[in-house]
Amino acid sequence: GLSYSAYIDRSIEVLVVDDIVQGLTKSLVFALIITVVGISNGFSVAGGAEGVGRATTRSVVMAISYIVIADMVFTYFLNR
């Protein structure tokens, strides 16, 4: 096994500040995508409970699609 202190020491050796910044930036962008898609679809709901169900499904599909596209853009520009 690997001791806790050895794990921490090795993690500190291999972690780079750029990796942490990229991870936090991507998380923030993904959160913004989810929020904007959810709000935009939520404000346009009509038709009662059925409309809410359709808007929820549409929001999930759109958010996943936009996140995949955003992740591809991040990968293209950040790993050059």
mmCIF file as gemmi writes it, N, C-alpha and C atoms, coordinates in Angstrom:
data_model
loop_
_atom_site.group_PDB
_atom_site.id
_atom_site.type_symbol
_atom_site.label_atom_id
_atom_site.label_alt_id
_atom_site.label_comp_id
_atom_site.label_asym_id
_atom_site.label_entity_id
_atom_site.label_seq_id
_atom_site.pdbx_PDB_ins_code
_atom_site.Cartn_x
_atom_site.Cartn_y
_atom_site.Cartn_z
_atom_site.occupancy
_atom_site.B_iso_or_equiv
_atom_site.pdbx_formal_charge
_atom_site.auth_seq_id
_atom_site.auth_asym_id
_atom_site.pdbx_PDB_model_num
ATOM 1 N N . GLY Axp A 1 ? 0.809 -1.185 0 1 0 ? 1 A 1
ATOM 2 C CA . GLY Axp A 1 ? 0 0 0 1 0 ? 1 A 1
ATOM 3 C C . GLY Axp A 1 ? 0.854 1.251 0 1 0 ? 1 A 1
ATOM 4 N N . LEU Axp A 2 ? 0.198 2.321 -0.011 1 0 ? 2 A 1
ATOM 5 C CA . LEU Axp A 2 ? 0.827 3.631 -0.043 1 0 ? 2 A 1
ATOM 6 C C . LEU Axp A 2 ? 0.384 4.403 1.182 1 0 ? 2 A 1
ATOM 7 N N . SER Axp A 3 ? 1.355 4.906 1.927 1 0 ? 3 A 1
ATOM 8 C CA . SER Axp A 3 ? 1 5.651 3.132 1 0 ? 3 A 1
ATOM 9 C C . SER Axp A 3 ? 0.405 7.003 2.755 1 0 ? 3 A 1
ATOM 10 N N . TYR Axp A 4 ? -0.326 7.574 3.687 1 0 ? 4 A 1
ATOM 11 C CA . TYR Axp A 4 ? -0.966 8.86 3.466 1 0 ? 4 A 1
ATOM 12 C C . TYR Axp A 4 ? 0.065 9.943 3.181 1 0 ? 4 A 1
ATOM 13 N N . SER Axp A 5 ? 1.137 9.964 3.944 1 0 ? 5 A 1
ATOM 14 C CA . SER Axp A 5 ? 2.159 11 3.748 1 0 ? 5 A 1
ATOM 15 C C . SER Axp A 5 ? 2.867 10.841 2.399 1 0 ? 5 A 1
ATOM 16 N N . ALA Axp A 6 ? 3.104 9.603 1.972 1 0 ? 6 A 1
ATOM 17 C CA . ALA Axp A 6 ? 3.721 9.376 0.667 1 0 ? 6 A 1
ATOM 18 C C . ALA Axp A 6 ? 2.788 9.835 -0.45 1 0 ? 6 A 1
ATOM 19 N N . TYR Axp A 7 ? 1.504 9.587 -0.27 1 0 ? 7 A 1
ATOM 20 C CA . TYR Axp A 7 ? 0.52 10.027 -1.26 1 0 ? 7 A 1
ATOM 21 C C . TYR Axp A 7 ? 0.51 11.55 -1.374 1 0 ? 7 A 1
ATOM 22 N N . ILE Axp A 8 ? 0.477 12.235 -0.245 1 0 ? 8 A 1
ATOM 23 C CA . ILE Axp A 8 ? 0.464 13.701 -0.239 1 0 ? 8 A 1
ATOM 24 C C . ILE Axp A 8 ? 1.751 14.243 -0.847 1 0 ? 8 A 1
ATOM 25 N N . ASP Axp A 9 ? 2.883 13.683 -0.466 1 0 ? 9 A 1
ATOM 26 C CA . ASP Axp A 9 ? 4.168 14.144 -1.009 1 0 ? 9 A 1
ATOM 27 C C . ASP Axp A 9 ? 4.214 13.99 -2.526 1 0 ? 9 A 1
ATOM 28 N N . ARG Axp A 10 ? 3.792 12.856 -3.018 1 0 ? 10 A 1
ATOM 29 C CA . ARG Axp A 10 ? 3.815 12.611 -4.465 1 0 ? 10 A 1
ATOM 30 C C . ARG Axp A 10 ? 2.825 13.521 -5.197 1 0 ? 10 A 1
ATOM 31 N N . SER Axp A 11 ? 1.664 13.735 -4.594 1 0 ? 11 A 1
ATOM 32 C CA . SER Axp A 11 ? 0.668 14.623 -5.203 1 0 ? 11 A 1
ATOM 33 C C . SER Axp A 11 ? 1.203 16.038 -5.341 1 0 ? 11 A 1
ATOM 34 N N . ILE Axp A 12 ? 1.887 16.521 -4.324 1 0 ? 12 A 1
ATOM 35 C CA . ILE Axp A 12 ? 2.467 17.867 -4.362 1 0 ? 12 A 1
ATOM 36 C C . ILE Axp A 12 ? 3.546 17.951 -5.431 1 0 ? 12 A 1
ATOM 37 N N . GLU Axp A 13 ? 4.292 16.874 -5.625 1 0 ? 13 A 1
ATOM 38 C CA . GLU Axp A 13 ? 5.342 16.856 -6.646 1 0 ? 13 A 1
ATOM 39 C C . GLU Axp A 13 ? 4.773 16.975 -8.061 1 0 ? 13 A 1
ATOM 40 N N . VAL Axp A 14 ? 3.682 16.296 -8.328 1 0 ? 14 A 1
ATOM 41 C CA . VAL Axp A 14 ? 3.176 16.236 -9.699 1 0 ? 14 A 1
ATOM 42 C C . VAL Axp A 14 ? 2.13 17.3 -10.024 1 0 ? 14 A 1
ATOM 43 N N . LEU Axp A 15 ? 1.513 17.888 -9.009 1 0 ? 15 A 1
ATOM 44 C CA . LEU Axp A 15 ? 0.504 18.911 -9.275 1 0 ? 15 A 1
ATOM 45 C C . LEU Axp A 15 ? 1.158 20.209 -9.72 1 0 ? 15 A 1
ATOM 46 N N . VAL Axp A 16 ? 0.579 20.805 -10.73 1 0 ? 16 A 1
ATOM 47 C CA . VAL Axp A 16 ? 1.054 22.076 -11.256 1 0 ? 16 A 1
ATOM 48 C C . VAL Axp A 16 ? -0.076 23.086 -11.067 1 0 ? 16 A 1
ATOM 49 N N . VAL Axp A 17 ? 0.272 24.309 -10.767 1 0 ? 17 A 1
ATOM 50 C CA . VAL Axp A 17 ? -0.741 25.338 -10.538 1 0 ? 17 A 1
ATOM 51 C C . VAL Axp A 17 ? -1.658 25.48 -11.757 1 0 ? 17 A 1
ATOM 52 N N . ASP Axp A 18 ? -1.104 25.366 -12.951 1 0 ? 18 A 1
ATOM 53 C CA . ASP Axp A 18 ? -1.923 25.47 -14.166 1 0 ? 18 A 1
ATOM 54 C C . ASP Axp A 18 ? -3.026 24.413 -14.205 1 0 ? 18 A 1
ATOM 55 N N . ASP Axp A 19 ? -2.73 23.208 -13.738 1 0 ? 19 A 1
ATOM 56 C CA . ASP Axp A 19 ? -3.741 22.151 -13.717 1 0 ? 19 A 1
ATOM 57 C C . ASP Axp A 19 ? -4.898 22.525 -12.793 1 0 ? 19 A 1
ATOM 58 N N . ILE Axp A 20 ? -4.574 23.071 -11.647 1 0 ? 20 A 1
ATOM 59 C CA . ILE Axp A 20 ? -5.607 23.464 -10.687 1 0 ? 20 A 1
ATOM 60 C C . ILE Axp A 20 ? -6.438 24.611 -11.249 1 0 ? 20 A 1
ATOM 61 N N . VAL Axp A 21 ? -5.78 25.594 -11.837 1 0 ? 21 A 1
ATOM 62 C CA . VAL Axp A 21 ? -6.492 26.736 -12.423 1 0 ? 21 A 1
ATOM 63 C C . VAL Axp A 21 ? -7.394 26.278 -13.562 1 0 ? 21 A 1
ATOM 64 N N . GLN Axp A 22 ? -6.894 25.401 -14.418 1 0 ? 22 A 1
ATOM 65 C CA . GLN Axp A 22 ? -7.709 24.891 -15.523 1 0 ? 22 A 1
ATOM 66 C C . GLN Axp A 22 ? -8.927 24.133 -15.004 1 0 ? 22 A 1
ATOM 67 N N . GLY Axp A 23 ? -8.722 23.307 -13.989 1 0 ? 23 A 1
ATOM 68 C CA . GLY Axp A 23 ? -9.836 22.55 -13.423 1 0 ? 23 A 1
ATOM 69 C C . GLY Axp A 23 ? -10.896 23.448 -12.814 1 0 ? 23 A 1
ATOM 70 N N . LEU Axp A 24 ? -10.458 24.46 -12.084 1 0 ? 24 A 1
ATOM 71 C CA . LEU Axp A 24 ? -11.412 25.391 -11.48 1 0 ? 24 A 1
ATOM 72 C C . LEU Axp A 24 ? -12.126 26.223 -12.539 1 0 ? 24 A 1
ATOM 73 N N . THR Axp A 25 ? -11.403 26.635 -13.566 1 0 ? 25 A 1
ATOM 74 C CA . THR Axp A 25 ? -12.012 27.42 -14.646 1 0 ? 25 A 1
ATOM 75 C C . THR Axp A 25 ? -13.061 26.598 -15.386 1 0 ? 25 A 1
ATOM 76 N N . LYS Axp A 26 ? -12.714 25.351 -15.713 1 0 ? 26 A 1
ATOM 77 C CA . LYS Axp A 26 ? -13.67 24.491 -16.399 1 0 ? 26 A 1
ATOM 78 C C . LYS Axp A 26 ? -14.91 24.268 -15.538 1 0 ? 26 A 1
ATOM 79 N N . SER Axp A 27 ? -14.714 24.054 -14.251 1 0 ? 27 A 1
ATOM 80 C CA . SER Axp A 27 ? -15.856 23.842 -13.359 1 0 ? 27 A 1
ATOM 81 C C . SER Axp A 27 ? -16.766 25.058 -13.332 1 0 ? 27 A 1
ATOM 82 N N . LEU Axp A 28 ? -16.168 26.244 -13.291 1 0 ? 28 A 1
ATOM 83 C CA . LEU Axp A 28 ? -16.953 27.477 -13.285 1 0 ? 28 A 1
ATOM 84 C C . LEU Axp A 28 ? -17.732 27.636 -14.592 1 0 ? 28 A 1
ATOM 85 N N . VAL Axp A 29 ? -17.081 27.384 -15.714 1 0 ? 29 A 1
ATOM 86 C CA . VAL Axp A 29 ? -17.758 27.498 -17.014 1 0 ? 29 A 1
ATOM 87 C C . VAL Axp A 29 ? -18.888 26.478 -17.12 1 0 ? 29 A 1
ATOM 88 N N . PHE Axp A 30 ? -18.653 25.253 -16.692 1 0 ? 30 A 1
ATOM 89 C CA . PHE Axp A 30 ? -19.692 24.228 -16.748 1 0 ? 30 A 1
ATOM 90 C C . PHE Axp A 30 ? -20.873 24.607 -15.852 1 0 ? 30 A 1
ATOM 91 N N . ALA Axp A 31 ? -20.589 25.149 -14.677 1 0 ? 31 A 1
ATOM 92 C CA . ALA Axp A 31 ? -21.662 25.585 -13.777 1 0 ? 31 A 1
ATOM 93 C C . ALA Axp A 31 ? -22.472 26.709 -14.408 1 0 ? 31 A 1
ATOM 94 N N . LEU Axp A 32 ? -21.795 27.637 -15.063 1 0 ? 32 A 1
ATOM 95 C CA . LEU Axp A 32 ? -22.502 28.731 -15.738 1 0 ? 32 A 1
ATOM 96 C C . LEU Axp A 32 ? -23.372 28.206 -16.877 1 0 ? 32 A 1
ATOM 97 N N . ILE Axp A 33 ? -22.857 27.241 -17.619 1 0 ? 33 A 1
ATOM 98 C CA . ILE Axp A 33 ? -23.646 26.648 -18.708 1 0 ? 33 A 1
ATOM 99 C C . ILE Axp A 33 ? -24.912 26.011 -18.153 1 0 ? 33 A 1
ATOM 100 N N . ILE Axp A 34 ? -24.77 25.215 -17.109 1 0 ? 34 A 1
ATOM 101 C CA . ILE Axp A 34 ? -25.929 24.543 -16.51 1 0 ? 34 A 1
ATOM 102 C C . ILE Axp A 34 ? -26.938 25.565 -16.004 1 0 ? 34 A 1
ATOM 103 N N . THR Axp A 35 ? -26.443 26.612 -15.351 1 0 ? 35 A 1
ATOM 104 C CA . THR Axp A 35 ? -27.326 27.636 -14.799 1 0 ? 35 A 1
ATOM 105 C C . THR Axp A 35 ? -28.077 28.383 -15.893 1 0 ? 35 A 1
ATOM 106 N N . VAL Axp A 36 ? -27.356 28.83 -16.906 1 0 ? 36 A 1
ATOM 107 C CA . VAL Axp A 36 ? -27.99 29.607 -17.981 1 0 ? 36 A 1
ATOM 108 C C . VAL Axp A 36 ? -28.997 28.76 -18.751 1 0 ? 36 A 1
ATOM 109 N N . VAL Axp A 37 ? -28.642 27.533 -19.061 1 0 ? 37 A 1
ATOM 110 C CA . VAL Axp A 37 ? -29.568 26.658 -19.792 1 0 ? 37 A 1
ATOM 111 C C . VAL Axp A 37 ? -30.807 26.374 -18.944 1 0 ? 37 A 1
ATOM 112 N N . GLY Axp A 38 ? -30.607 26.079 -17.67 1 0 ? 38 A 1
ATOM 113 C CA . GLY Axp A 38 ? -31.742 25.797 -16.794 1 0 ? 38 A 1
ATOM 114 C C . GLY Axp A 38 ? -32.669 26.984 -16.638 1 0 ? 38 A 1
ATOM 115 N N . ILE Axp A 39 ? -32.082 28.164 -16.453 1 0 ? 39 A 1
ATOM 116 C CA . ILE Axp A 39 ? -32.9 29.366 -16.292 1 0 ? 39 A 1
ATOM 117 C C . ILE Axp A 39 ? -33.64 29.697 -17.585 1 0 ? 39 A 1
ATOM 118 N N . SER Axp A 40 ? -32.93 29.642 -18.698 1 0 ? 40 A 1
ATOM 119 C CA . SER Axp A 40 ? -33.575 30.008 -19.969 1 0 ? 40 A 1
ATOM 120 C C . SER Axp A 40 ? -34.717 29.061 -20.316 1 0 ? 40 A 1
ATOM 121 N N . ASN Axp A 41 ? -34.552 27.796 -20.048 1 0 ? 41 A 1
ATOM 122 C CA . ASN Axp A 41 ? -35.642 26.85 -20.312 1 0 ? 41 A 1
ATOM 123 C C . ASN Axp A 41 ? -36.73 26.933 -19.248 1 0 ? 41 A 1
ATOM 124 N N . GLY Axp A 42 ? -36.336 27.232 -18.033 1 0 ? 42 A 1
ATOM 125 C CA . GLY Axp A 42 ? -37.316 27.319 -16.953 1 0 ? 42 A 1
ATOM 126 C C . GLY Axp A 42 ? -38.27 28.486 -17.103 1 0 ? 42 A 1
ATOM 127 N N . PHE Axp A 43 ? -37.769 29.605 -17.603 1 0 ? 43 A 1
ATOM 128 C CA . PHE Axp A 43 ? -38.624 30.777 -17.774 1 0 ? 43 A 1
ATOM 129 C C . PHE Axp A 43 ? -39.622 30.625 -18.916 1 0 ? 43 A 1
ATOM 130 N N . SER Axp A 44 ? -39.395 29.686 -19.785 1 0 ? 44 A 1
ATOM 131 C CA . SER Axp A 44 ? -40.293 29.517 -20.931 1 0 ? 44 A 1
ATOM 132 C C . SER Axp A 44 ? -41.268 28.359 -20.75 1 0 ? 44 A 1
ATOM 133 N N . VAL Axp A 45 ? -41.409 27.867 -19.53 1 0 ? 45 A 1
ATOM 134 C CA . VAL Axp A 45 ? -42.283 26.716 -19.287 1 0 ? 45 A 1
ATOM 135 C C . VAL Axp A 45 ? -43.748 27.132 -19.406 1 0 ? 45 A 1
ATOM 136 N N . ALA Axp A 46 ? -44.492 26.326 -20.101 1 0 ? 46 A 1
ATOM 137 C CA . ALA Axp A 46 ? -45.942 26.484 -20.19 1 0 ? 46 A 1
ATOM 138 C C . ALA Axp A 46 ? -46.543 25.086 -20.238 1 0 ? 46 A 1
ATOM 139 N N . GLY Axp A 47 ? -47.771 24.961 -19.8 1 0 ? 47 A 1
ATOM 140 C CA . GLY Axp A 47 ? -48.438 23.671 -19.912 1 0 ? 47 A 1
ATOM 141 C C . GLY Axp A 47 ? -48.42 22.843 -18.645 1 0 ? 47 A 1
ATOM 142 N N . GLY Axp A 48 ? -48.202 23.469 -17.507 1 0 ? 48 A 1
ATOM 143 C CA . GLY Axp A 48 ? -48.288 22.764 -16.234 1 0 ? 48 A 1
ATOM 144 C C . GLY Axp A 48 ? -47.171 21.765 -16.017 1 0 ? 48 A 1
ATOM 145 N N . ALA Axp A 49 ? -47.52 20.676 -15.335 1 0 ? 49 A 1
ATOM 146 C CA . ALA Axp A 49 ? -46.52 19.675 -14.956 1 0 ? 49 A 1
ATOM 147 C C . ALA Axp A 49 ? -45.883 19.014 -16.177 1 0 ? 49 A 1
ATOM 148 N N . GLU Axp A 50 ? -46.66 18.821 -17.208 1 0 ? 50 A 1
ATOM 149 C CA . GLU Axp A 50 ? -46.106 18.215 -18.426 1 0 ? 50 A 1
ATOM 150 C C . GLU Axp A 50 ? -45.071 19.143 -19.057 1 0 ? 50 A 1
ATOM 151 N N . GLY Axp A 51 ? -45.354 20.428 -19.056 1 0 ? 51 A 1
ATOM 152 C CA . GLY Axp A 51 ? -44.408 21.405 -19.591 1 0 ? 51 A 1
ATOM 153 C C . GLY Axp A 51 ? -43.127 21.462 -18.784 1 0 ? 51 A 1
ATOM 154 N N . VAL Axp A 52 ? -43.255 21.329 -17.468 1 0 ? 52 A 1
ATOM 155 C CA . VAL Axp A 52 ? -42.067 21.31 -16.606 1 0 ? 52 A 1
ATOM 156 C C . VAL Axp A 52 ? -41.211 20.091 -16.924 1 0 ? 52 A 1
ATOM 157 N N . GLY Axp A 53 ? -41.84 18.948 -17.111 1 0 ? 53 A 1
ATOM 158 C CA . GLY Axp A 53 ? -41.1 17.732 -17.452 1 0 ? 53 A 1
ATOM 159 C C . GLY Axp A 53 ? -40.369 17.856 -18.779 1 0 ? 53 A 1
ATOM 160 N N . ARG Axp A 54 ? -41.032 18.428 -19.759 1 0 ? 54 A 1
ATOM 161 C CA . ARG Axp A 54 ? -40.392 18.607 -21.071 1 0 ? 54 A 1
ATOM 162 C C . ARG Axp A 54 ? -39.245 19.608 -20.992 1 0 ? 54 A 1
ATOM 163 N N . ALA Axp A 55 ? -39.459 20.699 -20.248 1 0 ? 55 A 1
ATOM 164 C CA . ALA Axp A 55 ? -38.406 21.709 -20.109 1 0 ? 55 A 1
ATOM 165 C C . ALA Axp A 55 ? -37.204 21.138 -19.364 1 0 ? 55 A 1
ATOM 166 N N . THR Axp A 56 ? -37.46 20.305 -18.378 1 0 ? 56 A 1
ATOM 167 C CA . THR Axp A 56 ? -36.366 19.687 -17.632 1 0 ? 56 A 1
ATOM 168 C C . THR Axp A 56 ? -35.547 18.772 -18.531 1 0 ? 56 A 1
ATOM 169 N N . THR Axp A 57 ? -36.23 17.936 -19.291 1 0 ? 57 A 1
ATOM 170 C CA . THR Axp A 57 ? -35.529 17.04 -20.214 1 0 ? 57 A 1
ATOM 171 C C . THR Axp A 57 ? -34.735 17.833 -21.243 1 0 ? 57 A 1
ATOM 172 N N . ARG Axp A 58 ? -35.352 18.866 -21.799 1 0 ? 58 A 1
ATOM 173 C CA . ARG Axp A 58 ? -34.672 19.709 -22.783 1 0 ? 58 A 1
ATOM 174 C C . ARG Axp A 58 ? -33.45 20.387 -22.16 1 0 ? 58 A 1
ATOM 175 N N . SER Axp A 59 ? -33.58 20.855 -20.924 1 0 ? 59 A 1
ATOM 176 C CA . SER Axp A 59 ? -32.458 21.51 -20.241 1 0 ? 59 A 1
ATOM 177 C C . SER Axp A 59 ? -31.295 20.558 -20.029 1 0 ? 59 A 1
ATOM 178 N N . VAL Axp A 60 ? -31.589 19.347 -19.614 1 0 ? 60 A 1
ATOM 179 C CA . VAL Axp A 60 ? -30.529 18.366 -19.367 1 0 ? 60 A 1
ATOM 180 C C . VAL Axp A 60 ? -29.797 18.034 -20.666 1 0 ? 60 A 1
ATOM 181 N N . VAL Axp A 61 ? -30.547 17.781 -21.722 1 0 ? 61 A 1
ATOM 182 C CA . VAL Axp A 61 ? -29.923 17.438 -23.007 1 0 ? 61 A 1
ATOM 183 C C . VAL Axp A 61 ? -29.089 18.604 -23.531 1 0 ? 61 A 1
ATOM 184 N N . MET Axp A 62 ? -29.63 19.81 -23.462 1 0 ? 62 A 1
ATOM 185 C CA . MET Axp A 62 ? -28.896 20.984 -23.941 1 0 ? 62 A 1
ATOM 186 C C . MET Axp A 62 ? -27.64 21.229 -23.116 1 0 ? 62 A 1
ATOM 187 N N . ALA Axp A 63 ? -27.76 21.135 -21.788 1 0 ? 63 A 1
ATOM 188 C CA . ALA Axp A 63 ? -26.608 21.391 -20.921 1 0 ? 63 A 1
ATOM 189 C C . ALA Axp A 63 ? -25.496 20.381 -21.184 1 0 ? 63 A 1
ATOM 190 N N . ILE Axp A 64 ? -25.845 19.115 -21.304 1 0 ? 64 A 1
ATOM 191 C CA . ILE Axp A 64 ? -24.828 18.098 -21.589 1 0 ? 64 A 1
ATOM 192 C C . ILE Axp A 64 ? -24.166 18.376 -22.933 1 0 ? 64 A 1
ATOM 193 N N . SER Axp A 65 ? -24.958 18.72 -23.93 1 0 ? 65 A 1
ATOM 194 C CA . SER Axp A 65 ? -24.397 19.011 -25.257 1 0 ? 65 A 1
ATOM 195 C C . SER Axp A 65 ? -23.447 20.198 -25.205 1 0 ? 65 A 1
ATOM 196 N N . TYR Axp A 66 ? -23.867 21.279 -24.551 1 0 ? 66 A 1
ATOM 197 C CA . TYR Axp A 66 ? -23.017 22.467 -24.453 1 0 ? 66 A 1
ATOM 198 C C . TYR Axp A 66 ? -21.758 22.201 -23.637 1 0 ? 66 A 1
ATOM 199 N N . ILE Axp A 67 ? -21.869 21.381 -22.602 1 0 ? 67 A 1
ATOM 200 C CA . ILE Axp A 67 ? -20.696 21.057 -21.79 1 0 ? 67 A 1
ATOM 201 C C . ILE Axp A 67 ? -19.696 20.243 -22.604 1 0 ? 67 A 1
ATOM 202 N N . VAL Axp A 68 ? -20.18 19.292 -23.39 1 0 ? 68 A 1
ATOM 203 C CA . VAL Axp A 68 ? -19.275 18.503 -24.241 1 0 ? 68 A 1
ATOM 204 C C . VAL Axp A 68 ? -18.562 19.416 -25.233 1 0 ? 68 A 1
ATOM 205 N N . ILE Axp A 69 ? -19.302 20.339 -25.835 1 0 ? 69 A 1
ATOM 206 C CA . ILE Axp A 69 ? -18.685 21.277 -26.781 1 0 ? 69 A 1
ATOM 207 C C . ILE Axp A 69 ? -17.677 22.173 -26.07 1 0 ? 69 A 1
ATOM 208 N N . ALA Axp A 70 ? -18.046 22.701 -24.914 1 0 ? 70 A 1
ATOM 209 C CA . ALA Axp A 70 ? -17.126 23.559 -24.161 1 0 ? 70 A 1
ATOM 210 C C . ALA Axp A 70 ? -15.877 22.792 -23.751 1 0 ? 70 A 1
ATOM 211 N N . ASP Axp A 71 ? -16.032 21.535 -23.365 1 0 ? 71 A 1
ATOM 212 C CA . ASP Axp A 71 ? -14.877 20.726 -22.981 1 0 ? 71 A 1
ATOM 213 C C . ASP Axp A 71 ? -13.962 20.484 -24.179 1 0 ? 71 A 1
ATOM 214 N N . MET Axp A 72 ? -14.539 20.287 -25.359 1 0 ? 72 A 1
ATOM 215 C CA . MET Axp A 72 ? -13.717 20.128 -26.565 1 0 ? 72 A 1
ATOM 216 C C . MET Axp A 72 ? -12.938 21.405 -26.849 1 0 ? 72 A 1
ATOM 217 N N . VAL Axp A 73 ? -13.574 22.552 -26.667 1 0 ? 73 A 1
ATOM 218 C CA . VAL Axp A 73 ? -12.894 23.832 -26.884 1 0 ? 73 A 1
ATOM 219 C C . VAL Axp A 73 ? -11.762 24.006 -25.878 1 0 ? 73 A 1
ATOM 220 N N . PHE Axp A 74 ? -12.044 23.715 -24.609 1 0 ? 74 A 1
ATOM 221 C CA . PHE Axp A 74 ? -10.994 23.788 -23.587 1 0 ? 74 A 1
ATOM 222 C C . PHE Axp A 74 ? -9.824 22.881 -23.95 1 0 ? 74 A 1
ATOM 223 N N . THR Axp A 75 ? -10.131 21.657 -24.332 1 0 ? 75 A 1
ATOM 224 C CA . THR Axp A 75 ? -9.08 20.694 -24.66 1 0 ? 75 A 1
ATOM 225 C C . THR Axp A 75 ? -8.245 21.178 -25.834 1 0 ? 75 A 1
ATOM 226 N N . TYR Axp A 76 ? -8.901 21.72 -26.832 1 0 ? 76 A 1
ATOM 227 C CA . TYR Axp A 76 ? -8.18 22.193 -28.015 1 0 ? 76 A 1
ATOM 228 C C . TYR Axp A 76 ? -7.225 23.335 -27.66 1 0 ? 76 A 1
ATOM 229 N N . PHE Axp A 77 ? -7.699 24.31 -26.904 1 0 ? 77 A 1
ATOM 230 C CA . PHE Axp A 77 ? -6.886 25.493 -26.641 1 0 ? 77 A 1
ATOM 231 C C . PHE Axp A 77 ? -5.907 25.333 -25.48 1 0 ? 77 A 1
ATOM 232 N N . LEU Axp A 78 ? -6.235 24.505 -24.505 1 0 ? 78 A 1
ATOM 233 C CA . LEU Axp A 78 ? -5.378 24.4 -23.321 1 0 ? 78 A 1
ATOM 234 C C . LEU Axp A 78 ? -4.31 23.324 -23.441 1 0 ? 78 A 1
ATOM 235 N N . ASN Axp A 79 ? -4.437 22.436 -24.402 1 0 ? 79 A 1
ATOM 236 C CA . ASN Axp A 79 ? -3.458 21.359 -24.551 1 0 ? 79 A 1
ATOM 237 C C . ASN Axp A 79 ? -2.646 21.51 -25.828 1 0 ? 79 A 1
ATOM 238 N N . ARG Axp A 80 ? -2.349 22.717 -26.203 1 0 ? 80 A 1
ATOM 239 C CA . ARG Axp A 80 ? -1.569 22.97 -27.415 1 0 ? 80 A 1
ATOM 240 C C . ARG Axp A 80 ? -0.113 23.058 -27.073 1 0 ? 80 A 1
